[in-house]
Amino acid sequence: MRQKAIIAGVGITQFGKHLDRTLAGLAREAIEQALADAGIGLDKVEAAWAGNAGGALVTGQVCVAGQVVLRQMGVGGIPVINVENACATSSTAFQQACTMVSLGVYDVVLAFGMEKLYHADKERPMSVYAGCVDVEQPEQLDHYLIGDLTVAERDAAPRDRRSLFMDIYARMARDYMAASGATQRDFALVSSKNSRHGSLNPNAQYREVLSVEDVLSAKPISPPLTLPMCSPIGDGAAAAVIVSERAAARLGVADPVHVLSSIVSSGFDALPGQPGLAETVSRQAYEEAGIDPHDIGCVELHDATSPAELIYYEALGLCGQGEGPAFLASGATTIGGRVPVNPSGGLVRKGHPIGATGLGQIHELVQQLRGRCGARQVEGARVALAENGGGFIGRDAAAIAMTVLSR
């Protein structure tokens, strides 16, 4: 009989620039926190899923990153599965670990994500992003990116000077503006809101509070995006200890969080009028969890750029189609509102170390549900949603993971 997985402990490093730290050192910090939070030793772990996305290109560590981390901690003789799935890497590791527990294969498992993107050679992290698309059909991406730009706009912001994905997200933002009537000021309001949230998060990469005008007057990146609307690269790690219901009872887990659903899917070419990837997967996640969007009290979503937050409000069913800007302006998604979104500060403020991002979201939501977030605490939250997408193929994300958690 299938059972629900339980999160017994979580851990996280500060996200940011850690040039003096190793991939394994960052992972170890997060793992040790998660084990201490769960109240168990590493010897109790029966299997581990290790997420890393950019380390191979940035650090040269390929193929066995998870085994390297655990062997340095004195652990061998257990299954260690290395996971790579674009920005959804560690949320995929988490989903796979939860699935094996739910199926009864293991009672105590570990999922962790780690990333090193900062490097003296800036071309190394840029090469990670350049490979998160279909490199065999570049003409399709080029057409998508520049199809709606004027010649002047193309000349003003040559692509080879920026991250490829900022151009992708900028095109998504322009499409959303055309469909919904959203403005650049709406996107700036998202950035400003999340800067207030992030200022309360000691693990956030950026903690200064920005006004809407600060965001609008900042350096332009790719129209309509300015710098504070864009997530930074980052180093960091996050981890979770996942246990079965019987193991939770046996180990006396003091503050469990239940995994109601955790789903991984991939992008597809939606037909006209057909729901897109995020909307499709959110419906699956709600159905498996036995909830609807109105039950959600807290959300961490993949705001690789600020416009994505408005787009996901609608795709996740938090508001109706075209209602994202009004929903934001109502204050519903601010801490203290009906359904706070990105109380951690989101990717634009907390940071975006690709291989650790998904479990970073899980860490935030677990602590929110436990009531441990201090000044950024979402009061009364009992159900929370994490949405984590990554890569780009066709006209949508290549991978997506969604998780519903509850007390």
C-alpha positions as CSV (number, residue, x, y, z in Angstrom):
1,M,0.0,0.0,0.0
2,R,1.4,3.4,-1.0
3,Q,2.1,5.8,1.8
4,K,2.9,9.5,2.0
5,A,6.5,10.5,2.4
6,I,7.4,12.7,5.4
7,I,10.1,15.4,5.6
8,A,12.0,14.9,8.9
9,G,14.7,17.5,8.5
10,V,16.0,20.2,6.2
11,G,19.2,22.1,5.8
12,I,20.5,25.0,3.6
13,T,23.6,27.1,3.1
14,Q,23.5,30.8,2.4
15,F,23.2,31.3,-1.3
16,G,25.7,33.6,-2.9
17,K,29.3,34.0,-4.1
18,H,31.5,31.3,-2.4
19,L,34.7,31.3,-4.5
20,D,36.7,29.9,-1.5
21,R,34.4,26.9,-1.0
22,T,34.1,23.6,-2.7
23,L,31.0,21.9,-4.1
24,A,31.3,19.1,-1.6
25,G,31.9,21.5,1.3
26,L,28.7,23.3,0.6
27,A,26.8,20.1,0.3
28,R,28.1,18.8,3.5
29,E,27.0,21.9,5.4
30,A,23.4,21.5,4.2
31,I,23.4,17.7,4.8
32,E,24.7,18.0,8.3
33,Q,22.0,20.6,9.1
34,A,19.2,18.3,7.7
35,L,20.4,15.3,9.7
36,A,20.6,17.3,12.9
37,D,17.1,18.7,12.2
38,A,15.8,15.2,11.7
39,G,17.7,14.0,14.8
40,I,19.4,11.1,13.0
41,G,22.9,10.1,12.0
42,L,24.1,9.6,8.4
43,D,24.4,5.9,9.2
44,K,20.6,5.6,9.1
45,V,20.3,6.8,5.5
46,E,19.5,3.9,3.1
47,A,19.8,5.8,-0.2
48,A,20.6,9.2,-1.5
49,W,19.7,11.4,-4.5
50,A,22.3,14.1,-5.3
51,G,21.4,17.0,-7.6
52,N,23.9,19.1,-9.5
53,A,23.6,21.0,-12.7
54,G,26.5,23.3,-13.5
55,G,29.3,21.7,-11.5
56,A,30.6,19.6,-14.4
57,L,31.3,22.6,-16.5
58,V,32.3,25.0,-13.7
59,T,34.4,22.7,-11.4
60,G,35.1,19.8,-13.7
61,Q,33.4,17.3,-11.3
62,V,31.5,14.9,-13.4
63,C,29.5,11.7,-13.1
64,V,30.1,11.0,-9.4
65,A,29.4,14.2,-7.5
66,G,27.0,12.6,-5.1
67,Q,29.4,9.8,-4.2
68,V,32.2,12.3,-3.7
69,V,30.2,14.2,-1.2
70,L,29.1,11.2,0.8
71,R,32.4,9.4,0.7
72,Q,34.1,12.5,2.1
73,M,31.6,12.2,4.9
74,G,32.5,8.6,5.5
75,V,29.5,7.0,3.7
76,G,29.6,4.3,1.1
77,G,27.8,1.0,0.4
78,I,24.4,2.6,-0.4
79,P,22.7,3.6,-3.6
80,V,23.7,7.1,-4.7
81,I,21.8,8.5,-7.7
82,N,23.1,11.6,-9.4
83,V,20.4,13.8,-10.8
84,E,20.6,16.6,-13.5
85,N,17.4,18.2,-14.7
86,A,18.2,21.9,-15.5
87,C,16.9,24.3,-12.8
88,A,14.6,21.6,-11.6
89,T,17.5,19.4,-10.6
90,S,17.2,19.2,-6.9
91,S,13.4,19.2,-6.9
92,T,13.7,16.2,-9.2
93,A,16.1,14.5,-6.8
94,F,13.6,15.3,-4.0
95,Q,10.7,13.9,-6.0
96,Q,12.5,10.7,-6.9
97,A,13.5,10.2,-3.2
98,C,9.9,10.7,-2.0
99,T,8.6,8.3,-4.6
100,M,10.9,5.5,-3.5
101,V,9.8,6.1,0.1
102,S,6.1,6.2,-0.9
103,L,6.5,2.9,-2.7
104,G,8.0,1.3,0.3
105,V,11.5,0.7,-1.2
106,Y,13.3,2.6,1.6
107,D,12.4,4.1,5.0
108,V,15.0,6.8,5.4
109,V,16.6,8.6,2.4
110,L,18.5,11.8,1.7
111,A,18.0,14.3,-1.1
112,F,20.4,17.1,-1.6
113,G,21.3,19.7,-4.3
114,M,24.5,21.6,-4.7
115,E,25.9,24.2,-7.0
116,K,29.0,26.1,-7.9
117,L,28.5,28.7,-10.6
118,Y,30.8,31.6,-9.6
119,H,34.3,31.2,-11.2
120,A,37.1,33.5,-12.2
121,D,36.4,32.5,-15.8
122,K,32.9,34.0,-16.4
123,E,32.5,32.0,-19.6
124,R,32.1,28.8,-17.6
125,P,28.8,29.6,-15.9
126,M,27.5,31.2,-19.1
127,S,28.2,27.9,-20.9
128,V,25.9,26.1,-18.4
129,Y,23.0,28.3,-19.4
130,A,23.8,28.1,-23.1
131,G,23.5,24.3,-23.0
132,C,20.0,24.3,-21.3
133,V,18.3,24.5,-24.7
134,D,18.2,22.4,-27.8
135,V,21.7,23.2,-29.2
136,E,21.0,21.1,-32.3
137,Q,18.3,23.5,-33.5
138,P,19.5,27.0,-32.7
139,E,17.5,28.6,-35.5
140,Q,14.3,27.8,-33.7
141,L,15.4,29.5,-30.5
142,D,16.8,32.5,-32.5
143,H,13.4,33.0,-34.2
144,Y,11.6,32.8,-30.9
145,L,14.0,35.3,-29.2
146,I,14.1,38.1,-31.8
147,G,10.9,37.6,-33.7
148,D,9.1,40.5,-32.0
149,L,12.0,42.8,-31.5
150,T,12.7,45.9,-33.6
151,V,16.0,46.3,-35.4
152,A,17.0,49.0,-32.9
153,E,16.2,46.8,-29.9
154,R,18.2,43.9,-31.4
155,D,21.2,46.2,-32.0
156,A,21.0,47.8,-28.6
157,A,21.3,44.6,-26.6
158,P,23.5,42.0,-28.4
159,R,22.8,38.6,-27.0
160,D,26.4,37.6,-26.6
161,R,26.8,40.0,-23.8
162,R,24.1,38.5,-21.6
163,S,22.7,35.3,-20.3
164,L,20.7,33.6,-23.0
165,F,17.9,32.9,-20.5
166,M,17.3,36.6,-19.8
167,D,16.4,36.9,-23.5
168,I,14.1,33.9,-23.2
169,Y,12.4,35.3,-20.1
170,A,12.2,38.8,-21.7
171,R,10.3,37.3,-24.7
172,M,7.9,35.5,-22.3
173,A,7.4,38.8,-20.5
174,R,6.5,40.6,-23.7
175,D,4.1,37.9,-24.7
176,Y,2.4,38.2,-21.3
177,M,2.2,42.0,-21.5
178,A,0.4,41.6,-24.9
179,A,-2.0,39.1,-23.5
180,S,-2.8,40.6,-20.1
181,G,-2.1,44.3,-20.3
182,A,0.7,44.0,-17.7
183,T,3.3,46.7,-17.7
184,Q,6.9,47.0,-16.8
185,R,5.8,48.7,-13.5
186,D,3.9,45.6,-12.6
187,F,7.1,43.6,-12.9
188,A,8.9,46.2,-10.8
189,L,6.3,45.8,-8.1
190,V,7.0,42.1,-8.0
191,S,10.7,42.8,-7.6
192,S,10.1,45.4,-4.9
193,K,7.8,43.0,-3.0
194,N,10.3,40.2,-3.0
195,S,13.1,42.5,-2.0
196,R,11.2,43.2,1.2
197,H,10.7,39.5,1.7
198,G,14.3,38.7,1.0
199,S,15.5,41.4,3.4
200,L,14.1,39.3,6.2
201,N,15.9,36.1,5.0
202,P,19.4,35.6,6.5
203,N,20.2,33.1,3.8
204,A,19.3,35.4,0.9
205,Q,22.0,36.5,-1.6
206,Y,20.6,40.1,-1.7
207,R,19.0,41.7,1.3
208,E,18.6,45.4,0.4
209,V,15.0,46.7,0.0
210,L,14.2,48.2,-3.4
211,S,11.4,50.6,-4.3
212,V,9.5,50.3,-7.6
213,E,11.4,53.3,-8.9
214,D,14.7,51.7,-7.9
215,V,13.8,48.7,-10.0
216,L,12.6,50.7,-13.0
217,S,15.7,53.0,-13.1
218,A,18.2,50.1,-12.8
219,K,20.4,48.9,-15.6
220,P,18.4,47.5,-18.6
221,I,19.1,43.9,-19.4
222,S,16.7,42.7,-22.1
223,P,13.5,44.6,-22.7
224,P,11.4,44.9,-20.5
225,L,13.8,43.5,-17.9
226,T,16.0,45.5,-15.6
227,L,18.7,44.0,-13.5
228,P,16.7,43.6,-10.2
229,M,14.1,41.7,-12.2
230,C,16.7,39.0,-13.0
231,S,17.9,36.2,-10.7
232,P,21.6,36.1,-10.1
233,I,23.9,33.1,-10.5
234,G,24.9,31.6,-7.2
235,D,26.7,28.9,-5.2
236,G,25.0,27.0,-2.4
237,A,23.4,23.8,-1.3
238,A,20.2,22.5,0.3
239,A,19.1,19.1,1.7
240,A,16.2,17.1,3.1
241,V,15.8,13.9,5.0
242,I,12.7,12.0,3.9
243,V,11.2,9.1,5.8
244,S,8.3,6.7,5.7
245,E,5.4,7.0,8.1
246,R,6.6,3.9,10.0
247,A,10.1,5.3,10.2
248,A,8.8,8.6,11.5
249,A,7.0,6.8,14.2
250,R,10.0,4.7,15.1
251,L,12.4,7.6,15.1
252,G,10.1,9.9,17.0
253,V,10.2,12.7,14.3
254,A,9.3,15.8,16.3
255,D,8.1,18.2,13.6
256,P,7.1,16.3,10.5
257,V,5.9,17.8,7.2
258,H,3.9,15.6,4.9
259,V,4.4,15.4,1.1
260,L,0.9,15.4,-0.3
261,S,2.2,15.3,-3.9
262,S,5.4,15.7,-5.8
263,I,5.4,15.6,-9.6
264,V,8.0,16.0,-12.3
265,S,7.1,16.5,-15.9
266,S,8.6,17.9,-19.2
267,G,7.5,20.5,-21.7
268,F,5.4,19.8,-24.7
269,D,4.0,21.6,-27.7
270,A,0.6,22.7,-26.5
271,L,-2.2,23.1,-29.1
272,P,-4.1,26.3,-29.4
273,G,-6.4,26.6,-26.4
274,Q,-4.7,23.7,-24.6
275,P,-3.3,24.4,-21.1
276,G,0.5,24.8,-20.9
277,L,3.0,22.9,-18.9
278,A,2.7,24.7,-15.6
279,E,-1.1,24.7,-15.6
280,T,-1.3,21.0,-16.6
281,V,1.2,19.9,-13.8
282,S,-0.5,22.1,-11.2
283,R,-3.8,20.4,-11.8
284,Q,-2.1,17.0,-11.4
285,A,-0.4,18.1,-8.2
286,Y,-3.7,19.4,-6.7
287,E,-5.6,16.2,-7.7
288,E,-3.0,14.0,-6.2
289,A,-2.9,16.1,-3.0
290,G,-6.6,16.3,-2.7
291,I,-6.7,20.1,-2.6
292,D,-7.6,23.1,-4.8
293,P,-5.7,26.3,-5.2
294,H,-7.7,28.1,-2.5
295,D,-6.3,25.6,0.1
296,I,-2.8,26.9,-0.4
297,G,-1.4,29.2,2.2
298,C,2.1,29.8,0.9
299,V,4.0,29.4,-2.4
300,E,7.6,29.4,-3.5
301,L,7.7,29.6,-7.3
302,H,10.4,29.9,-10.0
303,D,10.8,33.6,-10.5
304,A,14.0,33.4,-12.6
305,T,12.8,36.8,-13.6
306,S,10.1,38.8,-11.9
307,P,7.5,38.6,-14.7
308,A,7.4,34.9,-14.2
309,E,5.7,35.4,-10.9
310,L,2.7,37.1,-12.5
311,I,2.5,34.4,-15.2
312,Y,2.6,31.6,-12.6
313,Y,-0.1,33.3,-10.5
314,E,-2.5,32.5,-13.3
315,A,-1.0,29.1,-14.4
316,L,-1.2,27.8,-10.8
317,G,-4.8,28.9,-10.4
318,L,-4.2,31.5,-7.7
319,C,-6.1,33.9,-9.8
320,G,-7.9,34.0,-13.2
321,Q,-6.4,34.5,-16.6
322,G,-5.3,38.0,-17.1
323,E,-5.8,38.9,-13.4
324,G,-2.1,38.6,-12.3
325,P,-1.4,42.4,-12.1
326,A,-4.6,43.1,-10.2
327,F,-3.9,40.1,-7.9
328,L,-0.4,41.4,-7.1
329,A,-1.7,45.0,-6.6
330,S,-4.3,43.7,-4.1
331,G,-1.5,42.7,-1.7
332,A,-2.7,39.1,-1.8
333,T,0.8,37.7,-2.4
334,T,2.7,39.8,0.1
335,I,3.5,38.4,3.6
336,G,0.3,39.2,5.5
337,G,-1.8,38.7,2.4
338,R,-4.1,35.8,1.4
339,V,-1.4,33.6,-0.2
340,P,2.1,35.0,0.2
341,V,4.3,34.1,-2.7
342,N,8.1,33.8,-2.4
343,P,8.4,34.8,1.3
344,S,12.1,33.8,1.0
345,G,12.6,36.6,-1.5
346,G,12.4,34.2,-4.5
347,L,15.1,33.5,-6.9
348,V,15.7,37.2,-7.7
349,R,16.7,37.9,-4.0
350,K,17.5,34.6,-2.4
351,G,19.6,33.6,-5.4
352,H,19.5,30.8,-8.0
353,P,22.3,28.2,-7.6
354,I,20.7,25.9,-10.2
355,G,21.4,22.6,-8.6
356,A,20.2,23.7,-5.2
357,T,17.3,25.9,-6.1
358,G,14.5,23.4,-5.8
359,L,15.4,22.1,-2.4
360,G,16.0,25.7,-1.3
361,Q,12.3,26.1,-2.0
362,I,11.4,23.0,-0.1
363,H,13.5,24.2,2.9
364,E,11.7,27.5,3.0
365,L,8.2,25.9,2.9
366,V,9.0,23.3,5.5
367,Q,10.2,26.0,7.9
368,Q,7.1,28.1,7.1
369,L,4.8,25.2,7.8
370,R,6.7,24.6,11.1
371,G,6.4,28.3,12.1
372,R,10.2,28.9,12.2
373,C,10.6,31.8,9.8
374,G,10.7,34.7,12.2
375,A,9.9,38.1,10.7
376,R,8.9,36.6,7.4
377,Q,6.6,34.0,8.9
378,V,3.4,33.3,7.0
379,E,0.9,33.1,9.8
380,G,-1.5,30.1,9.8
381,A,-0.1,28.4,6.7
382,R,-0.9,24.6,6.7
383,V,-0.6,23.8,3.0
384,A,2.2,25.0,0.7
385,L,3.2,24.7,-2.9
386,A,6.6,24.7,-4.6
387,E,7.0,25.2,-8.4
388,N,10.4,24.8,-10.0
389,G,11.0,24.9,-13.7
390,G,14.1,24.7,-15.9
391,G,15.6,24.6,-19.3
392,F,13.7,25.7,-22.5
393,I,12.6,23.8,-25.6
394,G,10.2,25.0,-28.2
395,R,8.2,27.7,-26.4
396,D,8.1,26.4,-22.8
397,A,10.2,25.0,-20.0
398,A,12.0,21.7,-20.6
399,A,11.4,20.4,-17.1
400,I,9.1,21.2,-14.2
401,A,8.6,19.9,-10.7
402,M,5.7,20.7,-8.3
403,T,5.3,19.7,-4.7
404,V,2.5,20.2,-2.2
405,L,3.4,20.0,1.5
406,S,1.3,20.1,4.6
407,R,1.5,20.1,8.4
